[in-house]
């Protein structure tokens, strides 16, 4: 009894090829969204729901790889409130990041990276993923060549790498911004 290609039994090889295609397509869907990274302290954690919060930013971690500082794989339950983490993923809604990678870190700095959604020069604010970025007058803004830039040159859709501190719910105060 022969099988045509639509009725063939599912083999491990066919499953893995299909899974690889799904991951490739899902990865391109993520890249079409606003890729981002966050660094800071876990302010709350709900392992059962597969999420954590970092200064009000909800991070969905159910599909993320979770690692220690030395790249050892962790379970969600191994994370603790107060852990410093470096999170990679994509914003899927304002203030909501779908993580692909969460790594505990020893670095004691806070960071936010993503595409600029708006520049309000009068209020000295920017926005990434629904997060308001306050830009004090003394904050350094520069391009990849370390040339100083005025706040007004932070255009919509430019990638911003912000160093500073989480200062409130969905609020980050930048001490330095680099536009790569």
Secondary structure, DSSP 4 states (H G I P E B T S, - for coil): ----TTT----HHHHHHHHHHHHHHHHHHHHHSEEEEEEEE--EEEGGGTEEEETTEEEE-TT-EEE-TTS-B--GGG--TT-EEEEEEEEEETTEEEEEEEEE-----EEEEEE--EEETTTTEEEETTEEEEEEEEEEEEETT--B--GGG--TT-EEEEEEEEEETTEEEEEEEEE-
